[in-house]
Amino acid sequence: MSTQEDSELSKKDILNLIISDVVDLTDGPFDVAFASDDGGTHIQVSIEHHEDAQHIIASIKTTMHGYRVLILKVAEGYLDLQ
């Protein structure tokens, strides 16, 4: 996708695109959100079913729409607490 098209997508649109990919890659609970660290803003995909991580990593690029993508394996039940 070109830079001009990326700038036309809102953060909500970007999250919805990634959610539509992740929902097909895991049967477990997951969350997709923007987060930040010392490296700047990134997209964080949190999953509870760790065995699905490799499918997600293989299908989702490390950068999407100008943002880094991080896959977090979280403990079962963690996403219910948020």
Helices and strands as residue ranges (DSSP letters): H 3-8, H 11-22, E 30-37, E 40-47, G 50-52, H 53-59, E 63-64, E 67-73, G 78-81
